[in-house]
Amino acid sequence: MILLSTPKNSNLAGSEIEVLKEYVKNGGNLLIVSSNGGDLINGTNFNDLTHHFGFEFVPDEVNDSMNYVNLQKRPILTNLKPHVLTEQVRKVVFSSACSLKVLDFIEADENIKLDIILNSGLNCWTRTFDGQNWEEKDNPKISLMIAVNYYKGKVVGFGNLSMFSSLGREYGITALDNNVLIANILRWLTIGTYSEGKVITVNLLLELYYWIEAIIREDKWESSSDVINLSLKYFKDNYSTIVQSLKEDRKEKLERKKAYEKARKTETIDDKIIEMIPDRKRQDLEEIMSALGNITGETYEIEIDLEEKNEDESKEMFIEPKIAEEKTLTLDEIDSIGKELGEKARSMKKIDYTDDDIKEFEKTTGKNAIWHGTPTKAFRLWLKVKRA
């Protein structure tokens, strides 16, 4: 490959341009790098050469008002096209760079295939030199790197000389993924010239990677490339059948997924409805009945029939007093009793008693002196007799 990097105030001769064009056309590889201001500021005539390949360097300087490293003329770029040049590249820094313009005529030339590899961001603005003054304007998504297949050869062009000339971590070769980008460029321009195949980077699923490794060892394959190429060849030869089968499998899985989600959705709604039903534990009812007994002086037993299928009957609570006659209460009536008990407890006059009174009462009678924070009826009577 040949690398041209902005000779200051020096032009290529016409014969040199012709030799370089023929070199690429017959299978050679060219990396051509300009800098801010393009040919106009640097005093070169690179565009006389790059016009043959379908692009030119613009006499400007690229800036970014939002994403940059210390200075706006060092924009951080993430708008990368999937390509061999951008494999494993996430972010790069272009410092004091110029942009590129794609020429219209290349669309009609089948021998030139041009890819815009890198664009600026939405917050890009440029300073363009007209020969006397610099003009500033917003310029989002402009081209910054181009890769060209020109007949049998390849060309890469961009306007960021500092990527090669600086070792600074902010914008030079070691900044962000700049070194990876340079390595990819050199690989793309050199390896393909002597190889029958196309060298690419493939991110394999870990399970498939281990499977290929095992197959190579067990069946003595030459390399993983052979396994992958044979797989792709089979896929290519049977593409329609395989894709149709995959679509049918996907459709079946999608229908099963929809059915599952529908069933799950119904189940979730049912769960929510069930959760809305008040939770009446036996212990809750026993506490209510015990408090009721303390007020009325009667003892109650609770019988709940959970086997009844009738909706109205299943909500009924059968409460049998041993002294009073049998009573049947609904949940709403029990709630009402609970509220009434709370109101009565709050309305009771405060009774003065000591811890010794509680101990003496419980030791003497074997009953609880306090129930749910309230003195029981028996304890109140006992205090009244004691203090009479």
N, C-alpha and C positions, 0 to 999 in steps of 0.2 A: 504494500500500500504506500501511497504518498500522502504526506501531511503538509498542508500549506497554512501558515499562521501569521497573517497580517504583516507583511513586510512594510515598514514605515516609509512613506514617500518613495515607493519603488513600484513600478508597473511591470506586469508580465508582458513580454514581447508577443506579437501576434503568432510567431512560430511556436513559442512555448505553449500558448493556449491551444493551438491546433494539436500539438503532440500530446498534451494532457487529455484532450477530448478523445483522441483516437486510442489512447492508453486505456481509458475507462470503457470505451465502446467495445474493445476487444477482450474485456474481462478483468481490467485493472480496478483498483479500489482507491478512492480519494476521500480524505478528510480535510475539509476546508473551514478554517475558523477565522472570523472577523472580530471586531470589537465595537465599542460604542461610537456612533457616528458613521459607521460603515466606510465605504470607499471615500466619501467626501472629507471626513475628518482625518482619516489615516493616510490619505494620499496614495491609494492603490486603485487597481482596476479589476478587482475580483469579479465584479458583475459581468464583465466581458466573457469570463469563463463560465460562471454559474448560469448565465442565460441559456447555454446549451442544455443544461440539466433541469431547466424549468423553474428557477427561482433566482432571487437577487437579495442582497443585503440592503436594508433601509437605513438612511443616514439619521438615526435617532438613538435615544438612550431610554431603556425600559425601566420604569419605576413601579412601585406598588405602595398605595397609601395605607394598607392594612397589614399585609403579611410580608415582613421583611426582617433582616438581621441588622439592627442598629441604624442603618441608613436605608432610605426608601429606594435607592438605586441598587440595593441588594435584595431583590424580591425572592421570597420562598415560593417555589412552584410545585404544584401537585396535580395539574391537569395533564396527565400523561396518557398517551394512547397505548393500549396493549400491543406490545411488539417485542422482538428479541432485545432491542435496545433498552427497554424499560423493565426487564425482568428483575425482580427484587428491588426495584427503585420505588420509593414512596414520596420522598421530598428531595428537591435539589435547590441550590442557590445559584442564581446568575447575577454576577456583579458587573456593573458598567457594560451591559450587553446591548446589542442592537437587535432589532426584530428582522424577520424575513418576509418577503412577499412572494407568493406563488403566482407564476405567470399563466395566463389563460390558455395559451396554445397547447399546453401539454395534454389536455383532455383529448385532443385529436390525434395524438401520436401514440400508437400502440407500443412503441419501443421504450417509452418512458413511463414508469410507474412511481408516482411520488406519494409519500405518506408524511403528513404533519405529525411529528412525534410528540411535540411539547407546545402547549399554548400558555399564554399568561392567564391570570385570574380575572375576576370581575372588577377588581379594584385597581387594575393596571392603568397607568397614565404614561405618556411618553413626552420626551423633549426632542423635537425634530429640528435638524439644522438645514436651513435653506441656502446656505452659502455665505450668509452674513449674520443671521440671528437664529436663536433657538425659540421654537414655538411649543408651548405646552398644551396638551389636550388629553382628555380621557380616551383610552384605547383598550377596552377589555378584549380578552380572548384573541390576542394576536399571535401569529406563528413565531416560535422561537427556535425550533429545531426541525430539520427536514431530513428524511432518508429517501434516496432515489435509487431505483433499479434502472440503469441506463444501458440498454442493449444487454451485453454480457457482464457488465461491471456494476459497481455500487458506489454511491456518493453519500456522505453525511455532511451537512452544513449547519453551523450555528454561530452566533455572534458573541461568544463569551470566552475571550482569550484568558481571562484571569483564572478560569478553571484549571488551566495548565501552568500558568506562570506564578501562581501564588500557593504557598504552603499554609496560609492562614486558615484556622479552623472555622472562621466566620463565613468565608466565601470561596476558599480555594479548593484544592483537590480533596482535602480531608473533610470538608464541610458536608454535613448531612449525608446524602447518598451520592454525592458527586463522584467519588472514586468508583462506585459500582457502575454508574452510568458510563464513565470513561472506559472501564473494563469491557462493558457490553459492546460499546462502539468498536473498540479494537478487535474484539472477538468476531463481531458480525462482518467486519471488513476484511478479515484475514482468513478465518477458518474455512469459509465456504468456497474459497478459490481452489482448494486442493481436496475437497471432500465430495464424494458422490451423493451424500445425504445432506439433510438440513439439520444443523445442531440447534436444538431448542432445550429450554428448561421446562420440565413437567413436574407439577406438584402432585405426586401420587398420594392417594389415601394410604395411611400407614398399614392397614390390613392388606391392601394390594401389594405394597412394597415388600412386606415380609413374605407374601405368597410367591412373588417373582423370585426373591432371593432363594427360597426353598426349592423352587422348580429348577433354577439354574444349577444348584448343587446336586439335586437328586437325578435329574435327567441329562446333565452335562451339556446344558445350553452354552453357547459361546459367550453371550452377554445379555443383559436385560434389554438392550436395543432390539435384539432378534425376537424376543418374546413380544415386545410391544409392537414391532413392525408386523409380525405375523397376525397378532390380534387385530390390528387396524386393517390389514389386508382382508381378513375374513369379514370384518365389519363392513368394509367398503363393498365387497362382492355380494353381501347379503343385506345391504343397508335397509331396503324397503321392508323385507320380511322381519328383520330384527326390530326396527322402529315401530312397525305395526303391532308386533307382539308386546313391546314395551308400553305402547299407548293403551292396549287392552288391559294389561296388568295394572297400569296406573289408574285407568278408569274404574276397574274393579276395586282397587284399594281406596279410591276416592269415595265410591259408593258405600263401602264398608265404614269408612271414616264418618261420612255423613249420617249413616244409620246409628253409629255409636254416639255421635254428638247429639243426635235427636233424642236417643234414649237417655243419654246423660243429662240433657237439658230437662227432660220430663222428670227424671229422678231428682234433679236439683230443685225444681219447682215443688215437687211433692215434699221434699225435705223441708223446704221453707214453710210450706203450709202446716206440716206437722209441728214445726218449731213454734208456730203461732198459737197452738193449743196450750192453754195454761197447764203447767206441770203441777199436779196435785199428788204429792207424796203422802203415804200413810202417816208418816211422822208429823207432817203439817197438820193433818186432820186431828191426830191424837192431841197435839198441843192445843188446838182450838177447843176440842171437847173437854180437855182437862181444865182449861180456863173457864169454859162454860160451867163445868161442874163446881168450880170454886165459887162462882157467883150464885148458882141456883141451889147448891148443896146436894145435887144429884150426881150419880155416876153413870157414864155413858159408855156403850161399846159401839164399834164401827164395823159395819159389814158392807164391802164393796164388791159387787158382782161384775167382773171384767169379761165374763163369757157371753153376755148378752149381745146380740148382733143388732138389735134395734137401737137406732141412734139416740132416741130420747131416753130409753131405759138405761143405756150405758152411761149416761151422764148423771143418773140419780144415785144418791148416797143414802143408804138405809142406816139410820141411827137409832139404836134401841136403848132407852134408859131403863135401868133395872128397877127404878122406883116409879118414875112417871110412865105414862102409856107410850106405845111405840109411835115414833115420829119419822116421817120421810122428808128429807131436805135435798134440794138441788144444789148444784155448785154455786149458783148465784145467791141462794139463801145462806149458804155457808160463808161466802164472801161478806154478805151483809152482817152476819153474826160477828165475823172477825173485826169488821170496822166498828160495830157497836161496842165490842169488848174493848177495843183500843180507846174509843171515846170515853167509856166508863172509867177505864183505868186512869186516863188523863184527868178526869173530873174528880177523882177521889181526893179527899183531903190528905195532906201529908201526915204520916204517923211517925212520931219520934220513937226510935228504938235503937238499941245498941247491939254490937256484935255478941255481947254476953247474953242478951235477950234471945237472939237467934239460936245460939248454941244450947241454951237452957230449954227452949221450946222444942227443938228437934230432938234433943236427948230424952225429953220427957214424953213426947207424943209419938216420935218416930216419923213425923211428917215434915214436909218442906215448909219452911217459914216464908221463903221468897220464891215466886214463880214469874219468870220473865221480867225480873226487876221490880215486881209489885208484891207487897205483903199479901199473903193468902187470907181468905176469910177466917179460917181457923186461927191463924196467928193473930189477926186483929182482935178476935174475941178473947183469945188467951191473954193478950196485953190489957184488954179492957178489964178482965176479971182480976188480973195481977195488980193492976193499979187502983182498983176500987177500994 
